[in-house]
Amino acid sequence: MKNGSFRKSAGLAFGILGVLAVLSFVSAGRDVPLLLAKLSWSTVVAFLGFRIYRDGVISRYRAILFILTAFLFFLEFKFFRFISFGNTPSAPYCHIAEASTLSNFVHSQVLAIKSGDWRVWGVLTMGFLWLLIIFTIGQGICSWVCFFGGIDEGFSKIAKRPILKFKAPGRWRDLPIAFLIFILVVTFLQGLPVFCSWFCPFKMTEAFWAADPVTRKAQAVLFWSILAGAVIIIPILTGKRIFCSFICPFGALVSISGKASPYAVTIDKEKCSRCGKCMEVCPSLAVETTASGEYKTTNFCTRCSKCIDICPSDAISIFSGPSGARIDTRDIFIFLSLLVAGALSGSFVPNVFLRLAGLR
């Protein structure tokens, strides 16, 4: 990605700031400290957007926003709420949980339609919001917006160079989809959030722990094993986002539904020098070779843009439109991604600022 002009970069950044500022005024109401905190965070997001456009480097500044948002999310929903409310049984809204219980949600809506109780549709309000995001930035949600993905990425960046080489898994790359189907079926049959109880390494409360001490210990062992292995140790050693790539049910769901998004990372066959650097740096193992030796991105691409930044022949970009008539729309995609990330993180990051300042 080439460096952008100052005027264009500043214009796009002020556009981001303007939209986020309006949302800040609407959501903060008459709470002046909260409004100032929201505007401060909006300025941070807009500044990172300016650096992306001005420097022509996407992944570096995206990662700063992504990891910082995840860290602040952890402070708000784990650290501060634990101190304030103790072991509260209520958990924050979780899109990962929604993906793993999708079949149960659909079933409940079918029952709601039959009974005429349309109020039951209220439980899907946030779900429709995430679907809207998927239809705009698609799989980019996993590298720009997800509050948990930033934790996985943060650990994957600790080592400057991979200590262990992690080769593309070939057919095993579709394992997350098979795991998602398994989780959906078991969750539907048991009527319980199976993924939350047994596999999620990002538990915010103890709400999903079993009362039976033996079962509780088994849950703890599996929880700490996945957290240590898939989120911390293996990402540090390989530089890959292991949990997001192979375990997360939301990531698997987005790899399918994200096809509805008009944006896709595309490799130009004519420009590609086949150096293999894109495959080497991809944290999601979403670049593969065809039988003829050409490189292409798969449905698991999360639009992190590391391949775009490292490509020596400028053969990779974010395009939209039908095959054969694609338009380079990476500026639009970046703009939308920053807006979505800024708007959602703006619902909790300002509260962290106020708590740290002793104003909450």
N, C-alpha and C positions, 0 to 999 in steps of 0.2 A: 504494500500500500504506500503510495507516494505521499510526501508531505503536502499538507493543504495550505492555502493562503491564509494569512492572519484574518482577513475580513470574513472569509467563508467560515473559518473555524470559530471565530467569535460569534458570528451570526447564528450558527447552529447551537452553540453553547448557550447563548441568551434565549434561544427558542426553548431549550430544555428547561432553563431556569424559570422562564415565564410560565410555562405550563405547571411546573412543580410548585411555583409560588402561589398560583391560583388555588391549587389543591390544598396548599398549606393554610391559606386564609379560610377556605371553606371548612376544613376539618378542625382547625384550632379554635374557631369561634372567638370568644372574648378572652381566652386564656393567653395573655401576652407572652409569658415565659415560654409556653409551648410553641406559640407562633414563631418566636425568635429562634427556638431550637430547630423547628422545621425548616425555616428559611436558611439557617446555617447549613443544615444537611443538604438541602437542595443546591446550595452553592457548591458544596463539595462534589456532588454528582455532576453538576454542570462543568466544573473545572476539569474533572477527569475526562469528560466528554471533549472539552477544548483540547486537552493534551492528545487525545486519540486522533482527532482531526488534524491538528497542527503537526504532530510528530509523525503521523502515518503509522503508528504502532498501536495495534488494537489490544492484543492479549495482555500486555504488561499492565495497562491501566484498568482493563476489565478485571484482571485478577485482583488488583488492589481493592476495587470496589466490592467484588464478589467475596473475598476473604474477610474484609473488614465488616461487611454486613453480617456474615455468618457469626463472627466473633461477638458482635454487639447483640445479635439475636440470642446467643447463648447466655450473655450477661442478663438480658431482660427476662427471658423465660425460664432460666434455670437458677442462676445465682441470686438475682434480686428477688424473684418471687419465692424462692426457697427461704430467704431470710425474712421476707415480709409475711408470708402465709404458712410457712412450715411445709410439711408434706401434703400439700393440697391435692385432693383427688381429681381436680379438674386439669385437663391438659390443653395447651394452646391448639389452635386449628392446625392440622397437619395434612398437607397434600399427599404425602407418602401413604398415610393411613387411608385417605380417600381412595387412592388407586387400588390398594389391597382389599378394600371392601366395596368395590364398585358394583359387583353383582348383587350385594345386599341392598345398596342404594336403589338400584334399578328395580329390584323386587318390591321394595317398599313403595316406590312410586306407582307401580302397577296396582298394588293394593289400594293406594290412595285414590287412583282414578276410579277403581271399581266401587269404592265406598263413598266417593264424592267429597271426601275430606281434602280439599286442595291445600289446606294449611300445611300438610305434610311435605309439600314441595319446598317449604322453607329451608329444609336441611340441605338442599342442593344449591342454595344461593351462592355460596363460596365456590362450589363446584363449577357453576357456570362461569364464574370469573376466571378460574384457571383454564377452562375450555377456550374462553375468549383470548387469553394469553397464548395458548397453543396455536390458535388460528392466525395469530399475528406473527410472533417470532418463532413459533414451532419448537423444535428441539433446543433452541437457544435458551429456553427457560432453565435448562440444567446447567448452564455456564454463566448466566447473567442474573438470575433471579432466585433460584432455590436457596433457602436459608441453610440447608444441611449440606448441599454440595460444596459450599465454600469451605467447610471444615475438611472434607476429603481433599479438596484441591490444595488447601493450606499445607497439609502434611506432605503432599506429593511434591511440594516445592522446597522442602527443607534441604535436601541434598542438591547441590548445583548440577551434578551429573548422576545419572542412574548408577547405582552400585550393582544391580542385577539387571540383565537384559530380559525384557518380557516380550516375547515374540507374539505376533498376531495369532489368535487362537483358532482361526479358520472357522469351521462349522460350529465350534463351541461358542462362538460369539453370539449365537442366538439363544444361549442358555437362559438369559434373563427373561425372555418371553415365555419359555417353558416354565420357569419358576413363577412368573406372574400368573399363568393359567392354573398352576398347582395351588397357589395361594388363594386365588379367587374361588376355586371349587371347594377347598377345605373350609374357607371362611363362610361360604354360603351354607354348606352342610352343617357346620357347627353353630352358625349364628354368632360367632365371636371374632374379634379382630386378631386373628392368628399371627399375622406378621408383627403387629404391635407387641404381642405377648411373648413371642419367641425369637424374632429375628432382628428387630430394629435396634441399632446401636445408639440411637439418638433419643432415647426415652427422656421426656421432660419431667415426668412425675412417676410415682409408684402405682398409678391407677391400674396398670395392666399386669401387675404382679399377682400371682395366685396366693390364696390364703394358706394352702397346704405347704408346710415347710420343705418337704422333699421336692415338690414341683417348683417351689420358689427358688431353691438352690440350683435346680437344673436350668431354670430360666436365666439365673444370674451367670452361670458358667457359659451358656451360649451367648448371652448378651456381651459379656466381657471378652469372649473369644473373637466375636465378629468385630467389636470395637477395636480391639488391639491389632487383630490381623488385617482386616479389610479396610479400616479407616486410618490406622496409624502406621504399623510396621511395613506392610507390603507397599503402600504408596511412597513411603520414605525411601525404600530400597529400589523401587522401579521407576518412580516418577509418574506413575499411572494412577488414575482415579478408580480404584478397584471396587469399592462399594457402589459407586454410581454406575459403573460399567457392567457389573455382574450380579448385583444383589437387589438394588433399589427397584421396587415394583413400579414406581412412578416413572423412572427412566425408561423402563421397558414399555410402559403404556404410551409415553410420549414418542418413542421411536416408531410407533404405529400411527398414532393420531397426528403426529407432527407433519405427516405428509400433506395435511390440509393447508399448511402454511405455504405461502408463495415463495418463501426464501430458502435457498439451498446453497451450500458451499460446493462449487463446481471446479474441476480441474480441466484446464484447456489442453487437449491432447496435442495440439500443434505447438504450444509454447513449452509444454512439460519436457524437461531434460532427463527425466527418470532417475534423478539422483537419490530418491528415497527418503529425503529429509522429512517430508510431510508425514510419512508413516512412522518415522523414528520419534518425532516429537509429539504425535497425537496422544493426549492423555486418556482418550476414550477408546483407543484401538479401533477407530472408525475409518481408517484408510486401508484399502486392500488393493491387490493387483489382479488384473484380469488374466485370462489365459494367454493373451497376446503381450503381456508384460506392461500394460498401461495401468496407471494409478487412478483410483476413483474413491469417492467417499460413500459411506453406507448410511443407512437410516439411523445409525447410532451416533452420527456426528452431532455434537452439541453446540456448534457455531462458536467455539472458544477462540478461533482465529489464529491459533499458534502456527498452523500450516501456512496461513496467508502471510504472516510476518516473516517466516523463515524461508519461504520459497525464493530461490535465487533468480528464477526466470519470470517472476510475476505471473505465474500461470494459474494461480488460485484466487478466486474471489467469491463474493456472495451475489448470486444472481436470482432473478425472479422471471417468471414468464414460461411459456411452453418451450419445449426443446426445439432448437433451431431459430428461436426468436428471443433469446434471453437478453435481459437488460441488467447492467451492473448497478445494483441497488444497495451496495454495502453502506453508503452514507445513511440511507433511509433506515436500514436494518439497525445500525448502531444507534440512531436517534430513537427509534421505537424501543429498543432494548434498554437504553438508559432511562427512558421515561417510565417504563414498566418497573424496572429495578428501583428507581428513585421513589415512585409512588408507593410501592408495597413496603419497602424498607422504611419509608417515612412514617409508617403507622406504628413503629416501635423504636427506631433509632433515636429520635428526639427525646423520648422518655428516658433512655439510657443517659443521654447528655445531662438531663435535668437531675437524675439520681446521682450521677457522679459529682455534679456541682452542689449537691445538698439541697436542691429546690423541690424535691419530691420525697 
